[in-house]
Amino acid sequence: MLIVIRAKANHLLSLELFFWGTVIMMRSPFLHLMTLCLLLTGCGQIFVGFVSNPGFPTTASGTVVTVQLLSTNGPNGVSVTFTAVTLNNNTGFSSTFDFCGDQRSRFPINQQVRVEFISGVTCSTLNGVLVL
C-alpha cells in the first residue's frame, strides 16, 4: 500500500491510496481524519479514544465495600480529585466507580445503595445516591 497526499490549488488535500495498482481517492475531511488516525495508531505511539454514551445517566446498585479519595492527572495535565467507590452486587461481582470530587460522605460502608451518574473521561458526575 502506498499513500500519497497532494495539495490542491484550493488548499484542500487529496488523499490517494494505492492498493496493488488500484487508486482510491478520498476527498472527504472525515475520511482523511479516520485514515490518519488509523495510520498513527498503528505505530503504537498514538491513542485515539471515543466516549460512547456521553451525557446519558447510568444507574448502578449494590453494597458499598470500599470508599477512597484519590487523585490523578486529567487529560490536560491538571490534578483531578475523585472518589473511588466499590459496589458489590447480589451475585458476588464487584464494580468500582470513580466519581468527581469528594463524595465519601454519600457512601456509607456496608449499606445497599442505588447510584445515578453520567460517565466522564477521568471521572463520572454523580447525580444522586439513594441508600436502600
Disulfide bonds with the S-S distance in Angstrom:
Cys100-Cys123 1.88
